[in-house]
Every structure is written in C-alpha cells, then in structure tokens.
Amino acid sequence: MEAAGLAAGPQRRKSAGRRLADFFHGHRWRQVAALLALPLAWLVVGYLGSLFGMLISAFWSVDPLSGKLIKTLTLDNFNELRSTSVYHTIAFRTIGIAATVTVTDAVIAFPIAFYMAKIASPSGKGALIVAVLMPLWSFYLVKVYAWQTMLATGGVIDWALNPIGLSSPGYGTTSIWLVESYLWLPYMVLPIYAGLERIPDTLLSASEDLGAKPFRTFRRVILPLAFPAVVAGSIFTFSLTLGDYITPSIISPSTQFIGNVVFTQHTNNLPLASAFATVPIVVMVIYLLIARRLGAFEHL
C-alpha cells in the first residue's frame, strides 16, 4: 500500500481557471451577479452618479459678482422657476409638444404595426421591419438638417403643397412637431408591433365568430391587449421629445424648450440649469405612475 501511495504521487493542484469554474458551478446567484456586475457598475457610477450630481447642484447657487459656485444648499433656483412666468411657458410648451408627438406617433404607428403583425406575409413583414428601421441607420443631425432644407421657403414641402394652395409651415412649433414625430416614429412602431404579434389570431377569429364588428374587436380585444406596448412606445417618444434640444435649435432657434434653456444655462448658471432639468424627470415619474395605475405594465 505504501508503494501504491508513492506511485500515485502528490495530488495535482487545481489551476486558477478550474477553481473559478468550481466557484460558480451550481451557484446560480453567483453566475447572475458576475454577469450583471459590470453593467450595474456602469449604471451606478456613470448614470446614477451623474444624475445624483445634477440633483445636488440644483440646490447650489452662483455668486452674482464672481460667478463662482456656492455649494450651500438653497431653494432659490426652484423658487425662481416657480415665480418666473417665462419658465412656466417653456415647460408647458415642451410638455405639450411631447404629448402631441406621442399621440401623433401612436396614431400613425398602430395601423403600420398591425399590418406588419397580422396581415403582411413573412417576406413583406421583413421588408416593412427594414423600412421602419432604415431611418435609424442615418445620423440624427443629417435627418434634422434634411428637414430644415425641406421646410425652407421654396423647399420640397412648398413644391408639394403649392398645387393645392398650401405652403410649408416654415420654422416654428408646428415644424418641430413634424420633425420630432418623424424622428421618434420607429420607437413607437416596434414596441406596438411586438405587442400585437403576441396576440393570438384565435382571439380575433373568436371575436369575429361571436358577431363583433371590426371596430368593436379593436376596442374590446386588440387595444386592451396592446395597451402595454403602446405605453412602452410612448415612454420613448415622450421622454426623447422632452429632453431634445438639437431639433428645436436647428428647426426653430427662436422657440425655447426645456432642453435649450438647460443647454444655454449650464455654462452661466449650472444650478439653475440643473433645477430646470429636474422638470422632465418629475414629469416622467408622474407619467409612469399614471401608466402603472392604469395597469399598463401588468402584461409587459
């Protein structure tokens, strides 16, 4: 037996990779934690850290003589936003445009998504998905400047509308609504398409067999089941419009939105810009709470 033990020799030492594999083997939570560690670290440090810094700076102030930051907590910036009517106008204009863009995209996107999900052939469905995604392949600024050219006097829109006695809306709030609706439409089409595709065709057939007309089937079957997908798309369109400042700056520089004010004030008055930037955050939180109350997230 002694000879057998000597023949076996010392036990082989495990490599670092083997020990690491043994550490994770059979431990699901360790695997999940290792997988999510890097994304969560980026989220906490890169996103939540910067967001926390912005919220803290909203309570600072600027010395009127030196222009230096005074890092003592104060509510002066929020009081200024509350008492100055021009900030109210800008905030309501921004929220109004965001809501209008969201409704417009939902109305346009729903029939497109329904045709893609329930009517189009497999090859046609693939072509439509590519067509919806294609605007996202081009650079954001290219699309905005293209719209600026089309909206100009004598541009493509004027050329198309002149035969019926109409003209381009020019550069203003209406043009911003048109451009924003175009930019964010794919973000509404794709979630609705995914939601409609999950609805079994048998439900639509059953509704038809029970004598429901198409509009009633849409109102009682399709819309309730697709409502979470519509809300998901609206979160994209609403939030992206709330925070956009490039499109208003290019399409209508004289029209102020929250993003424009924050962009112009962040070098001169960072605390005021940070305080104003909290308005879209509060609006989105309220919007999400209302959507949750309506049951929009129950079937996501």
Long-range contacts (C-beta under 8 A, 24 or more apart in sequence): 54-274, 54-277, 54-278, 55-274, 55-278, 57-270, 57-271, 57-274, 58-271, 58-274, 58-275, 58-277, 58-278, 59-271, 59-275, 60-270, 60-271, 61-271, 62-269, 62-270, 62-271, 62-272, 67-268, 69-270, 69-271, 77-271, 77-272, 77-274, 77-275, 78-275, 80-272, 80-275, 81-272, 81-275, 81-276, 81-279, 87-261, 87-276, 90-256, 90-257, 90-258, 90-261, 91-258, 91-279, 93-173, 93-255, 93-256, 93-257, 94-241, 94-242, 94-257, 94-258, 94-259, 94-280, 95-242, 95-283, 97-173, 97-176, 97-177, 97-180, 97-241, 97-257, 98-237, 98-238, 98-239, 98-241, 98-242, 99-238, 100-177, 101-177, 101-180, 101-181, 101-184, 101-237, 101-238, 101-241, 102-188, 102-234, 102-237, 102-238, 102-241, 104-177, 104-181, 105-181, 105-184, 105-185, 105-187, 105-188, 105-233, 105-234, 105-237, 106-188, 106-192, 106-230, 106-233, 106-234, 106-237, 108-181, 108-185, 108-188, 109-185, 109-188, 109-189, 109-192, 109-233, 110-192, 110-226, 110-230, 112-189, 112-193, 113-189, 113-190, 113-192, 113-193, 113-195, 113-196, 114-196, 114-222, 116-189, 116-193, 116-196, 117-193, 117-196, 117-197, 117-199, 118-196, 118-201, 118-204, 129-193, 132-185, 132-186, 132-189, 132-190, 132-193, 133-186, 133-190, 135-182, 135-183, 135-185, 135-186, 136-186, 140-183, 140-246, 141-246, 143-182, 143-183, 144-179, 144-183, 144-246, 144-247, 144-250, 144-251, 145-250, 147-175, 147-178, 147-179, 147-182, 147-251, 148-250, 148-251, 151-175, 151-178, 151-251, 171-251, 171-252, 171-253, 172-252, 172-255, 173-252, 173-255, 175-251, 175-252, 176-247, 176-248, 176-251, 176-252, 176-255, 176-257, 179-247, 179-251, 180-241, 180-244, 180-247, 183-240, 183-247, 184-236, 184-237, 184-240, 184-241, 187-233, 187-236, 187-237, 187-240, 188-230, 188-233, 188-234, 188-236, 188-237, 189-233, 190-233, 191-229, 191-230, 191-232, 191-233, 191-236, 192-226, 192-229, 192-230, 192-233, 194-229, 195-225, 195-226, 195-228, 195-229, 195-230, 195-232, 196-222, 196-226, 196-229, 198-225, 199-225, 199-226, 225-299, 227-294, 227-295, 227-296, 228-296, 228-297, 228-298, 228-299, 228-300, 231-291, 231-294, 231-296, 231-297, 232-300, 235-284, 235-287, 235-288, 235-291, 238-284, 238-287, 239-280, 239-284, 242-280, 242-283, 242-284, 243-280
